[in-house]
């Protein structure tokens, strides 16, 4: 398991803001949409997302630093003392290397309140097994199926429900630890860890995306291609739209939710002498003071 700090290229002493900045840079560089024909980039993106899922969560990061969970978010089980480690203390008899089966059942019967006698023999339900499953933002939004491999080598197909949320726990009946004495197996509890998306964010069942537009597109308007969680669609930008203008794509969110496109006007990266010359002599038909009210603040 690779140290998540090494994956993101940061130090344990770095701030949350530094870790978040490092993740965003790497996510944009290795995102599958940017590298459509590079499977190694997709694997790197998954590794980066899993690392940030752990370090981007203050509680998980603290637990990892304390050694309570590993790099995959799994609980680190402390070593359990073996019965031979206990000697005679307080009048209790010392366990020997050979224990009679009937005595062993008595030990289990006293240790586990949930046990039950079946045909004169002790049985108990197996323990639940806990797992953390990192999924992408789009997998969680649209629903998907993921195959995972359990520590004992078994594979399970896990259905990620449409609109799954970060921290949501899925219960798979009977897929946990085996029972004792013929008792039923426990369940597998799989916690969903949704990795952030470089473009989309979620508000309830609505999806928000910020769309950069040029000054010309903002002033004149017109059709533009916009990404959604289900693919690209055409959206008509109204003339005279400014930064902060929010347009709705009905039904393009999660379930009954919508997608909202928030415009952000971007200036040309280089000088535009003609535009500058025009603005020097241009007199707006409608006056505007964008700083009105700031004098009283």
Residue pairs with C-beta under 8 A, 6 or more apart in sequence:
1 70
1 71
1 72
2 47
2 51
2 71
3 71
4 50
4 51
4 52
4 54
4 55
4 64
4 71
5 11
5 12
5 51
5 55
7 47
7 48
7 50
7 51
8 19
8 22
8 23
8 26
8 48
8 51
8 52
8 55
9 22
9 26
10 18
10 19
10 22
10 55
12 65
14 22
16 56
16 58
19 52
19 55
19 56
20 52
20 56
23 48
23 51
23 52
23 56
23 196
24 198
26 48
27 45
27 48
27 49
27 52
27 196
27 198
28 34
28 198
30 41
30 42
30 44
30 45
30 48
31 41
31 45
31 198
32 41
32 42
32 45
34 41
35 41
35 42
46 134
49 134
49 136
49 195
49 196
50 72
50 134
50 193
50 195
51 71
52 195
52 196
53 60
53 73
53 134
53 193
53 195
54 60
54 61
54 64
54 69
54 71
54 73
55 61
55 64
56 196
60 69
60 73
63 69
64 70
64 71
67 76
68 75
68 76
69 75
69 76
70 76
72 132
73 132
73 191
73 193
74 130
74 131
74 132
75 130
83 95
83 99
84 95
84 97
86 92
86 94
86 95
87 94
88 94
99 107
105 121
105 122
105 181
106 122
108 115
108 122
108 124
108 180
108 181
109 115
109 117
109 122
112 124
112 180
114 124
114 125
115 122
115 123
115 124
115 180
115 181
115 183
116 122
116 123
116 124
116 183
117 123
118 181
118 182
118 183
121 181
121 182
122 180
122 181
123 179
123 180
123 181
123 182
123 183
124 179
124 180
124 181
124 183
125 179
125 183
125 184
125 185
125 186
126 176
126 177
126 178
126 179
126 180
126 183
126 184
126 185
126 186
127 176
127 177
127 186
128 176
128 177
128 186
128 187
128 188
128 189
129 150
129 175
129 176
129 177
129 186
129 187
129 188
129 189
130 189
130 191
131 148
131 150
131 188
131 189
131 190
131 191
132 190
132 191
132 193
133 146
133 148
133 158
133 190
133 191
133 192
133 193
134 193
134 195
135 144
135 146
135 160
135 164
135 192
135 193
135 194
135 195
136 194
136 195
136 197
137 194
137 195
137 196
137 197
137 200
137 202
138 197
138 200
138 229
139 146
139 160
139 164
140 160
140 163
140 164
140 165
140 166
140 192
140 194
141 162
141 163
141 200
141 202
141 207
141 229
141 254
142 162
142 229
142 230
143 159
143 160
143 161
143 162
143 163
143 164
144 159
144 160
145 157
145 158
145 159
145 160
146 157
146 158
146 160
147 155
147 156
147 157
147 158
148 155
148 156
148 158
148 190
149 155
150 156
150 175
150 188
156 172
156 175
156 188
158 170
158 172
158 190
159 170
160 170
160 192
161 170
162 254
162 255
163 205
163 254
163 255
164 192
164 194
165 192
165 194
166 192
166 193
166 194
167 191
167 192
167 193
168 191
168 192
169 189
169 190
169 191
169 192
170 189
170 190
170 191
170 192
171 187
171 188
171 189
171 190
172 187
172 188
172 189
172 190
173 187
174 184
174 185
174 186
174 187
175 185
175 187
175 188
176 185
176 186
176 187
176 188
176 189
177 185
177 186
178 185
179 185
179 186
199 209
199 210
199 227
200 207
200 208
200 209
200 227
200 229
201 207
201 208
201 209
202 208
202 254
204 257
205 253
205 254
205 255
205 256
205 257
206 253
206 254
206 257
206 258
206 259
206 260
207 228
207 229
207 252
207 253
207 254
207 257
207 258
207 259
207 260
208 259
208 260
208 262
209 226
209 227
209 228
209 259
209 260
209 261
209 262
210 262
210 263
210 264
211 224
211 226
211 261
211 262
211 263
211 264
212 264
212 265
212 266
213 224
213 237
213 241
213 263
213 264
213 265
213 266
214 265
214 266
214 268
215 265
215 266
215 267
215 268
215 275
217 224
217 237
218 237
218 240
218 241
218 242
218 243
218 263
218 265
219 239
219 240
220 239
221 236
221 237
221 238
221 239
221 240
221 241
222 236
222 237
223 234
223 235
223 236
223 237
224 234
224 235
224 236
224 237
225 232
225 233
225 234
225 235
226 232
226 233
226 234
226 235
226 249
226 261
228 249
228 252
228 259
229 252
229 253
229 254
229 259
230 252
233 249
233 252
235 247
235 249
235 261
237 247
237 263
238 245
238 247
241 263
242 263
242 265
243 263
243 264
243 265
244 262
244 263
244 264
245 262
245 263
246 260
246 261
246 262
246 263
247 260
247 261
247 263
248 258
248 259
248 260
248 261
249 258
249 259
249 260
249 261
250 258
251 258
252 258
252 259
253 259
268 275
